[in-house]
Amino acid sequence: MSTWVRITHFPTDSLLAEGPLGWGITPFEGNYYVARKWLRTDGFRSSWLPGLCVYKFLYVWMDWEAPDGERSRMLGWLYWLPNPLLPFIWWRVALPGRHPELAIERFERIA
């Protein structure tokens, strides 16, 4: 058995990510860093709005567009110049664990 995570955009009931908790989807500081393999959408787009974290370094905010055209601004972020000591954040879409538009479920799955 392994623990998996499913992240859904609540207003549109769209699946954003689903995968194993750990290297596939890494929880860190209340957020979820999702490897591309486990993203279940291609709706994330860079907003070109940069940000800086003093120890994780440079990121860009990501907007998400639903299949019906609804757009959620700054729903996630991506470290494009990440700290080399934190490989689990390298070029992964990060989603906040407490965003009001996201539903996060953990469940057990037989591997």
N, CA, C and O of each residue as an XYZ file, in Angstrom:
444
protein
N       0.835     -1.188      0.000
C       0.000      0.000      0.000
C       0.874      1.244      0.000
O       1.909      1.288      0.666
N       0.460      2.237     -0.738
C       1.151      3.513     -0.738
C       0.103      4.630     -0.669
O      -1.042      4.453     -1.086
N       0.514      5.757     -0.146
C      -0.387      6.900     -0.035
C      -0.306      7.724     -1.302
O       0.781      8.072     -1.763
N      -1.460      8.030     -1.859
C      -1.564      8.864     -3.052
C      -2.302     10.143     -2.706
O      -2.997     10.232     -1.694
N      -2.132     11.137     -3.579
C      -2.780     12.435     -3.420
C      -3.527     12.759     -4.707
O      -3.023     12.539     -5.808
N      -4.731     13.284     -4.547
C      -5.532     13.760     -5.687
C      -5.851     15.228     -5.414
O      -6.403     15.562     -4.366
N      -5.501     16.105     -6.362
C      -5.744     17.543     -6.217
C      -6.720     17.958     -7.310
O      -6.449     17.802     -8.500
N      -7.857     18.488     -6.884
C      -8.944     18.849     -7.793
C      -9.250     20.335     -7.669
O      -9.228     20.899     -6.575
N      -9.537     20.963     -8.812
C      -9.998     22.346     -8.809
C     -11.483     22.293     -8.481
O     -12.296     21.876     -9.306
N     -11.827     22.716     -7.276
C     -13.169     22.550     -6.743
C     -14.275     23.203     -7.593
O     -15.275     22.537     -7.865
N     -14.150     24.463     -8.024
C     -15.249     25.093     -8.774
C     -15.590     24.397    -10.091
O     -16.754     24.391    -10.493
N     -14.607     23.815    -10.768
C     -14.871     23.177    -12.062
C     -14.843     21.657    -11.983
O     -15.138     20.983    -12.969
N     -14.493     21.109    -10.823
C     -14.349     19.663    -10.623
C     -13.339     19.065    -11.607
O     -13.519     17.943    -12.081
N     -12.292     19.809    -11.908
C     -11.238     19.354    -12.822
C     -10.079     18.765    -12.035
O      -9.625     19.349    -11.051
N      -9.606     17.616    -12.467
C      -8.469     16.964    -11.832
C      -7.184     17.652    -12.282
O      -6.899     17.715    -13.478
N      -6.408     18.168    -11.329
C      -5.156     18.851    -11.646
C      -3.953     17.920    -11.508
O      -3.042     17.946    -12.334
N      -3.958     17.097    -10.455
C      -2.820     16.212    -10.204
C      -3.293     14.996     -9.427
O      -4.207     15.072     -8.605
N      -2.646     13.874     -9.709
C      -2.904     12.655     -8.939
C      -1.668     11.791     -9.035
O      -1.174     11.511    -10.127
N      -1.168     11.368     -7.878
C       0.024     10.546     -7.887
C       0.457     10.162     -6.494
O      -0.180     10.528     -5.507
N       1.555      9.416     -6.421
C       2.034      8.938     -5.126
C       2.633     10.071     -4.290
O       3.350     10.936     -4.794
N       2.319     10.031     -3.021
C       2.900     10.977     -2.082
C       4.358     10.599     -1.887
O       4.658      9.430     -1.645
N       5.250     11.536     -1.982
C       6.682     11.270     -1.885
C       7.386     11.983     -3.018
O       7.245     13.197     -3.166
N       8.142     11.250     -3.823
C       8.880     11.882     -4.907
C       7.956     12.355     -6.032
O       8.261     13.341     -6.703
N       6.832     11.667     -6.245
C       5.897     12.058     -7.309
C       5.202     13.368     -7.000
O       5.220     14.298     -7.807
N       4.595     13.439     -5.839
C       3.973     14.663     -5.332
C       4.530     14.860     -3.924
O       4.232     14.093     -3.008
N       5.333     15.888     -3.772
C       6.054     16.099     -2.517
C       5.390     17.192     -1.689
O       5.291     18.334     -2.137
N       4.933     16.852     -0.481
C       4.422     17.901      0.402
C       5.591     18.601      1.103
O       6.505     17.949      1.609
N       5.547     19.925      1.123
C       6.603     20.693      1.778
C       6.025     22.040      2.181
O       5.520     22.786      1.341
N       6.101     22.343      3.454
C       5.617     23.610      4.014
C       4.148     23.863      3.707
O       3.753     25.012      3.511
N       3.337     22.825      3.662
C       1.910     22.979      3.408
C       1.534     23.074      1.947
O       0.361     23.254      1.619
N       2.506     22.958      1.067
C       2.267     23.008     -0.373
C       2.590     21.651     -0.986
O       3.207     20.801     -0.344
N       2.169     21.454     -2.232
C       2.428     20.198     -2.934
C       3.201     20.499     -4.212
O       2.738     21.260     -5.061
N       4.377     19.899     -4.344
C       5.230     20.073     -5.517
C       5.023     18.859     -6.418
O       5.375     17.738     -6.051
N       4.450     19.089     -7.596
C       3.982     18.015     -8.461
C       4.926     17.820     -9.642
O       5.161     18.743    -10.422
N       5.467     16.604     -9.765
C       6.279     16.259    -10.934
C       5.383     16.214    -12.166
O       4.209     15.857    -12.073
N       5.940     16.577    -13.320
C       5.143     16.628    -14.559
C       4.391     15.332    -14.848
O       3.269     15.356    -15.354
N       5.004     14.227    -14.531
C       4.382     12.927    -14.795
C       3.025     12.795    -14.106
O       2.155     12.068    -14.585
N       2.842     13.489    -12.993
C       1.632     13.336    -12.204
C       0.641     14.486    -12.373
O      -0.414     14.488    -11.738
N       0.968     15.458    -13.217
C      -0.016     16.492    -13.561
C      -1.065     15.861    -14.468
O      -0.718     15.101    -15.372
N      -2.326     16.158    -14.247
C      -3.404     15.592    -15.052
C      -4.104     16.665    -15.877
O      -5.251     16.503    -16.295
N      -3.393     17.756    -16.098
C      -3.919     18.867    -16.885
C      -2.774     19.510    -17.652
O      -1.615     19.423    -17.246
N      -3.101     20.144    -18.747
C      -2.099     20.941    -19.458
C      -2.495     22.416    -19.431
O      -2.058     23.200    -20.273
N      -3.331     22.786    -18.451
C      -3.857     24.143    -18.373
C      -3.005     25.150    -17.639
O      -3.371     26.324    -17.584
N      -1.872     24.739    -17.067
C      -1.025     25.700    -16.358
C      -0.201     26.510    -17.345
O       0.424     25.965    -18.254
N      -0.213     27.837    -17.146
C       0.538     28.761    -17.986
C       1.249     29.775    -17.097
O       0.719     30.191    -16.067
N       2.423     30.158    -17.495
C       3.161     31.165    -16.748
C       2.437     32.505    -16.837
O       1.972     32.903    -17.905
N       2.349     33.190    -15.704
C       1.773     34.539    -15.702
C       2.855     35.567    -15.969
O       2.556     36.747    -16.153
N       4.114     35.136    -15.992
C       5.295     35.978    -16.167
C       5.501     36.935    -14.999
O       6.296     37.871    -15.089
N       4.781     36.700    -13.898
C       4.953     37.494    -12.697
C       5.962     36.774    -11.804
O       5.648     35.715    -11.260
N       7.159     37.321    -11.642
C       8.200     36.619    -10.882
C       8.031     36.796     -9.380
O       7.327     37.687     -8.906
N       8.704     35.910     -8.653
C       8.737     35.989     -7.200
C      10.079     35.505     -6.696
O      10.848     34.887     -7.431
N      10.350     35.789     -5.448
C      11.620     35.400     -4.839
C      11.354     34.838     -3.455
O      10.657     35.450     -2.645
N      11.911     33.678     -3.195
C      11.945     33.104     -1.851
C      13.416     33.123     -1.443
O      14.275     32.731     -2.232
N      13.718     33.564     -0.243
C      15.110     33.756      0.144
C      15.913     32.456      0.177
O      17.133     32.497      0.022
N      15.274     31.313      0.371
C      16.045     30.068      0.396
C      15.658     29.064     -0.688
O      16.367     28.076     -0.881
N      14.542     29.292     -1.406
C      14.199     28.415     -2.535
C      14.497     29.096     -3.865
O      14.507     28.440     -4.907
N      14.737     30.390     -3.841
C      15.183     31.229     -4.958
C      14.058     31.722     -5.861
O      13.000     32.096     -5.354
N      14.247     31.738     -7.182
C      13.347     32.455     -8.091
C      12.242     31.559     -8.654
O      12.479     30.427     -9.076
N      11.026     32.114     -8.643
C       9.887     31.379     -9.188
C       9.042     32.298    -10.052
O       9.241     33.513    -10.077
N       8.103     31.702    -10.754
C       7.137     32.445    -11.549
C       5.752     31.913    -11.177
O       5.563     30.708    -11.008
N       4.792     32.824    -11.052
C       3.417     32.427    -10.745
C       2.799     31.738    -11.955
O       3.088     32.087    -13.100
N       1.947     30.756    -11.685
C       1.285     29.998    -12.747
C      -0.223     30.228    -12.659
O      -0.823     30.083    -11.594
N      -0.825     30.588    -13.796
C      -2.277     30.662    -13.910
C      -2.757     29.316    -14.437
O      -1.995     28.583    -15.068
N      -4.011     28.995    -14.179
C      -4.578     27.749    -14.701
C      -5.859     28.060    -15.444
O      -6.723     28.788    -14.955
N      -5.966     27.493    -16.641
C      -7.171     27.679    -17.442
C      -7.902     26.353    -17.573
O      -7.342     25.359    -18.035
N      -9.165     26.358    -17.156
C     -10.010     25.162    -17.221
C     -10.416     24.885    -18.664
O     -10.349     25.783    -19.504
N     -10.831     23.668    -18.964
C     -11.282     23.342    -20.328
C     -12.425     24.229    -20.814
O     -12.565     24.450    -22.017
N     -13.250     24.743    -19.884
C     -14.361     25.618    -20.288
C     -13.936     27.077    -20.432
O     -14.769     27.935    -20.724
N     -12.647     27.368    -20.230
C     -12.129     28.718    -20.407
C     -12.021     29.524    -19.124
O     -11.418     30.597    -19.125
N     -12.591     29.031    -18.026
C     -12.465     29.736    -16.751
C     -10.997     29.771    -16.336
O     -10.285     28.774    -16.458
N     -10.555     30.915    -15.850
C      -9.148     31.068    -15.490
C      -8.998     31.371    -14.004
O      -9.696     32.223    -13.454
N      -8.075     30.656    -13.369
C      -7.715     30.928    -11.978
C      -6.311     31.520    -11.982
O      -5.339     30.849    -12.330
N      -6.225     32.764    -11.597
C      -4.938     33.448    -11.596
C      -4.120     33.074    -10.360
O      -4.645     32.944     -9.254
N      -2.813     32.906    -10.588
C      -1.860     32.633     -9.515
C      -2.289     31.431     -8.658
O      -2.217     31.475     -7.430
N      -2.731     30.375     -9.318
C      -3.151     29.168     -8.622
C      -1.954     28.358     -8.132
O      -2.071     27.603     -7.167
N      -0.821     28.507     -8.781
C       0.380     27.781     -8.385
C       1.615     28.580     -8.758
O       1.520     29.744     -9.148
N       2.765     27.952     -8.637
C       4.030     28.593     -9.011
C       5.017     27.526     -9.424
O       4.815     26.338     -9.171
N       6.098     27.968    -10.070
C       7.134     27.057    -10.543
C       8.492     27.721    -10.321
O       8.713     28.852    -10.753
N       9.390     27.021     -9.652
C      10.743     27.539     -9.440
C      11.555     27.292    -10.704
O      11.868     26.150    -11.040
N      11.893     28.370    -11.398
C      12.673     28.226    -12.630
C      14.173     28.392    -12.355
O      15.000     28.010    -13.184
N      14.520     28.950    -11.211
C      15.908     28.965    -10.748
C      15.878     28.493     -9.300
O      15.932     29.303     -8.374
N      15.790     27.154     -9.104
C      15.599     26.614     -7.759
C      16.903     26.429     -6.992
O      17.989     26.387     -7.571
N      16.766     26.322     -5.700
C      17.894     26.012     -4.831
C      18.388     24.598     -5.167
O      17.589     23.662     -5.136
N      19.658     24.411     -5.481
C      20.162     23.081     -5.837
C      20.112     22.082     -4.687
O      20.254     20.881     -4.916
N      19.917     22.546     -3.465
C      19.826     21.641     -2.322
C      18.416     21.096     -2.092
O      18.211     20.261     -1.212
N      17.447     21.563     -2.875
C      16.055     21.123     -2.730
C      15.555     20.518     -4.046
O      14.730     21.138     -4.718
N      16.023     19.339     -4.430
C      15.667     18.785     -5.744
C      14.186     18.493     -5.923
O      13.717     18.398     -7.058
N      13.442     18.348     -4.846
C      12.012     18.056     -4.975
C      11.191     19.267     -5.417
O       9.996     19.119     -5.673
N      11.782     20.457     -5.515
C      11.065     21.630     -6.041
C      11.500     21.978     -7.459
O      10.896     22.847     -8.089
N      12.537     21.317     -7.974
C      13.095     21.694     -9.272
C      12.062     21.563    -10.380
O      11.599     20.458    -10.664
N      11.698     22.660    -11.002
C      10.837     22.727    -12.179
C       9.557     21.919    -12.024
O       9.117     21.254    -12.962
N       8.964     21.979    -10.842
C       7.684     21.323    -10.566
C       6.628     22.387    -10.309
O       6.915     23.425     -9.712
N       5.420     22.129    -10.757
C       4.320     23.022    -10.427
C       4.002     22.814     -8.951
O       3.807     21.685     -8.500
N       3.952     23.901     -8.214
C       3.622     23.852     -6.792
C       2.201     24.365     -6.599
O       1.805     25.378     -7.175
N       1.449     23.648     -5.780
C       0.071     24.036     -5.491
C      -0.093     24.209     -3.981
O       0.382     23.382     -3.202
N      -0.764     25.282     -3.572
C      -0.922     25.528     -2.141
C      -1.897     24.547     -1.509
O      -2.953     24.259     -2.072
N      -1.541     24.042     -0.351
C      -2.383     23.072      0.330
C      -3.663     23.644      0.904
O      -4.590     22.896      1.217
N      -3.729     24.965      1.047
C      -4.914     25.584      1.649
C      -5.590     26.604      0.740
O      -6.200     27.554      1.232
N      -5.496     26.430     -0.541
C      -6.150     27.350     -1.472
C      -7.653     27.050     -1.470
O      -8.037     25.881     -1.506
N      -8.508     28.073     -1.430
C      -9.957     27.819     -1.361
C     -10.530     27.141     -2.608
O     -11.621     26.574     -2.542
N      -9.833     27.184     -3.729
C     -10.341     26.547     -4.948
C      -9.846     25.113     -5.126
O     -10.225     24.448     -6.090
N      -9.004     24.628     -4.209
C      -8.432     23.295     -4.362
C      -8.976     22.334     -3.316
O      -9.099     22.674     -2.139
N      -9.300     21.128     -3.767
C      -9.664     20.029     -2.874
C      -8.536     19.020     -2.924
O      -8.151     18.571     -4.003
N      -8.002     18.657     -1.763
C      -6.880     17.741     -1.699
C      -7.306     16.512     -0.912
O      -7.734     16.601      0.238
N      -7.177     15.361     -1.568
C      -7.555     14.095     -0.934
C      -6.316     13.200     -0.868
O      -5.527     13.130     -1.811
N      -6.170     12.527      0.255
C      -5.151     11.484      0.397
C      -5.876     10.157      0.498
O      -6.904     10.045      1.166
N      -5.328      9.150     -0.173
C      -5.945      7.836     -0.119
C      -4.876      6.763     -0.286
O      -3.787      7.022     -0.799
N      -5.204      5.568      0.152
C      -4.283      4.436      0.051
C      -4.556      3.685     -1.244
O      -5.706      3.506     -1.645
N      -3.490      3.255     -1.884
C      -3.612      2.527     -3.138
C      -2.611      1.368     -3.135
O      -1.476      1.516     -2.681
N      -3.036      0.240     -3.637
C      -2.152     -0.903     -3.732
C      -1.212     -0.682     -4.906
O      -1.647     -0.462     -6.036
N       0.072     -0.744     -4.621
C       1.088     -0.465     -5.657
C       1.298     -1.648     -6.559
O       2.113     -1.586     -7.479
